[in-house]
């Protein structure tokens, strides 16, 4: 995994804390065009040196749900207006089916064709066409995946250098992993088995260890922080709230209240390394975000770093 991309914006307080955190290095971020304020903020953080690369998302899911309206031309204009700050620009893809309704096989055929048409349309009109990311959705025929890998615009010298695989978000982690494993096996049968692959919205650490993806994006850090939790490399996700676990029980699940003395001191020492205290992470969202980002990157680059012994060595499709 070359790039673990943190999706969503952040507060000024969190940015200030990150900048002062020992060992912090600029991070890769993704923000949707839907959040124009967040885009502006991340561009400022890019100029400030806290953001290493900026990934612009099309907001296709918000379009799919009806919460956001845009056209491909409007998106192209916006992307081109901030092109100099973007490392990657996701195409405006078509998500299969209609939101909230059961899907049928035809939905997947139609979404694959519409996404393909939009990709070709955008490619010809982008200020930096090489930055455009193609999106392939779970359920779409693998012939569509092979088509984009093999495609070449000989007139302009364009090829797809970077594509995204988007697992379904309404299935279990094990089902997503089975789908991704099959997808990488399919890629191994194409003319360009080492094409760069991005995993949309994929957060499984175990999966990152076994899939040869170039990048992934995740909002998990934002969700954990909002729930008064934080990810740690050693203990996984720990709760830091004093609220009862449920309305039926008074049990408190705050990690700092239920762990043993030695573990508490070890946790306290971990936080000291980030210039934070237990009180900070229990009461301040910005402090939790700092720890979550730093510990996530520690895991991605450490115990969950991809090892080249799982899928890439399996050349057979079956």
N, C-alpha and C positions, 0 to 999 in steps of 0.2 A: 504494500500500500504506500504509494508515493504522496498522496494527498488525502488526509482526513479533513473534510470540509465542514465547518460549523455553520449550520443554516440559521438564519434569522439575525436580527440586529442586536445591539446591546446598549445599555445605558452608559452615560458619561462616567458615572461612578465606577462601573465595572471596567471600563476602558482605562481609567486612571489607576485602578488597583492592579490591573494586568501589567501595565507599563512599569510599575514599581516592583513586580514580583521577581524574585531571584530565579534565574534560569529561563525566564520567558523569552520566547522567540516569536516573531510575527506569525500569525495564523492565516489559514485559508478560510474564506467565508463565502457564503451563498445568500443572496437576498432576491426575492421575487420582485418583478416589476410592479406587482400589486402594491407593494410597500414602498412607495416612492420616497417617503421620509427615511425609511431604513436604508434605501440605496444611497441617498445623499450622505447619511451618517457614515456608512461604510466607506464611501469614497474619501470622506474627510479622514477616517482612520487609516486608509491606505496612504494618503498624502503624509500623514503623521508618522507612518512607519510601523503601526501596530498590526496592520493587515498585509500579508505577503501577496495574496492574490484574491481577486474578486470575481466570483462566478455569478452571472446574471441568469435568473430563472424566468421562464416565460409566464408562470402563473397559470399553466394549462389546467391544473386541477381546479382552480377557482373559476375558470371559464366553464369547466365541465359541470360544476355544481350550480352555476348561474350567479355566483356571488361577484363576478367580475366580467366586464364586457370589454372586448378589444378586437381589433382585426390584425391580420398578419402584417399589413402595411404600417399600422400604428406601432406595432411592436418593433418592426424593423427600424422605423424612425427613431424610437426611443433608444434602442440598442446602439444604433450608429451615433447618437448624440453623446454617449458615454463610452464609446468604443476604446478610447485610449486607456481607460481604467480597468477594462474587462480582460481577464485572462481567458474566460470561456463564456459562451452565450448559448443557452439551451434553445433549441428550436421551439416554435409554437406548435406543439404536437396535438394530436387528437386522441383523447382517452377513449377506450372502447365503451360502447353502449351509451345509455342514458342514465344519468345519476339517479340512484334509488330504485332502479328497475332491473330485473333479471336480464342477464346478457345471453345472447345466442351466438352460434358460430359466425353468422354473417356480420355481427358487430365487430368482431376481431379482424375480419377481412377488410371491412370498411375503414376501421381506424388505421390499419397498416398502410392502406393506399392513400388516405388523406394526409397522414404524417409524412409519407414519402413525397407527395406532391408539394406540401408546405416546405419541406427541407430543400427541394430543388429550387423552389421559388425564392426562398430566403437566400440560398447560397449565391444566387446571381445578383442579389441586391445588397448584400452586407458589405460594409466598409472593409471588414476583415473576414472574408469567408472561411478562412482556416480556423477561426474561433468557434464556428457553429457546431453544436453538439446534436447528433441524431438521437432520437428516443425510440426504443423498442419496448413494447409492453407485454407482460405475461399474458399468454393466451393467443397472441398473434402468431401466424404461421412462421416457422423457422426459415421458410423461403424468403421472407422479408428481411430477416437478419442477414442471410447470405447475400441477398441483393445489395444491401448497402455496403457490405464488406468488399464485394467485387466491383462495385460501381466506380467508374472513372469518367470525368468530363475531360476528354482529350483536347477539346478546343481551348479550354482555359487551364488545363493541367491540374484540375482539382480531384482529390480523392477524399474519402471520409477517413480522417486520422484518429477520430475519437468518437465513440458512441456510448450511449447510456442504455442499460438494461433496467427496466422498472418492474420489480416484483409486485404482485398484487398485495394490497395492504389489508385485505380482509381474510387472510389465511394465517395459519400458524407459522412460527419460525422454521420448524422442520420442513413444512411444505415449501416455504420460500427457498430454503437451502437446497431441497431436491430439485426445484426448478432451476436455480442458478447453476447447480452442478451439471444438469443436462445442457444448459445454455453454453457453458464454457466447453463442454465436450463438442457441441455443434461447431463452435468457433474453431476448434482444433481441426475440423475437417475442411475448413475454407482455405482460400488462397493466401490469407493473411491471418494466421492464428494468433499473432502477437499484437493485433490491433489494440489500442488503448480502450479500456472499458471503465465506465463510471457506473456505480450502483446507486440508483435514486432511492433516497429515504431508507437506506439499509443500515441497521445499527447493531447487528449481532457481532460481538467480538470474536466468538468462535468461528463465525463465517469469514471474517476478515483474515483469519489465520490460514484458512484453507482455499480461498478463492483468489486467483491471480488478477485481481482488479487493480487498475491504476489509481482509482479514487472512489470515494463515496461521500455522501452528505447525510447529515443527521440533525434533528432538532431535539434529540434526547436530553441534551444538557439543559435546554430551556425548560422542558417539561419537569425534569428532576428538581431543578432549582425552585420552580413554582410550587412543587409539592413538599418543599422543605427537606429535600434529599440531596445527596451528592454522590458521585461516583468516585471510588478509590481503587487504585491498582491492586491493593492487597485484600481488601474486604468486600469489594464489589460495591453495590449501591447500599448506602446506609441512610437511615431516617434520622432527622435531627429535630423533630418537632416533639413538644411535650403534650400534644393533643392525644386523647385516648385513641387506641387503634380502631375502635368502632363504637357505635352508640350502645352496644350491649355489654361492652367490657371497659373497664377502667385502665387496662394495661397500657403503659406508656412504652412506645417502641423507640424512643430516642436512644441512639447508639451509645451516646456518652453516659447514659444512665443505666444501661443494662450490660455493658461490657465489663470485663474484669479490670483490675487495677493496672496491670501491666499493659494491656491493650489500650486503655485510656491514655496512659503516658505515651505510648507509641503514636497514637493518633494526635495527641497534643504536640509531639515532636514533629510530626509530619506538617502540621499547620504552621509551626514556627518557621519551618523552611520556606513557607510562602508569606512570611511576615503577618500571619493571622493567628487568631485565638479561637478557642471553642465558642466563646460568646459571639465572636464575629460571624462564624458560619451558622450558628443557631438562630441568629437574629437578622442577618443581612444577606439579601439575595445576591448582591454583587460579590460578596466574599465567597459564597457557595459557587458562583459561576467561575471564579478564578480557580478554585480547587478542582472543580469538575473538568474544566478545560485542560489544566496541567496534568491531572491524573489520567484523563482519557488519552492524551498524547503519549504519556509514559507507557500505557498499556499497548497502544497501537504500534509503538516503536520498540516494544519490549516483548512481553510474553505472548502477545497476539499478533506479532509481525508475521506476514505471510512467509511460508517456507515452500520452496519449489520441489515438493515431493508428493503433491496430492493429485491435482488434475492435469497439470501441464505434461506430466509424464505418461498420461493415459491418452494415446492417440486414437484409439478405437471409439466409435460412437456408442457402442453397446458394451 
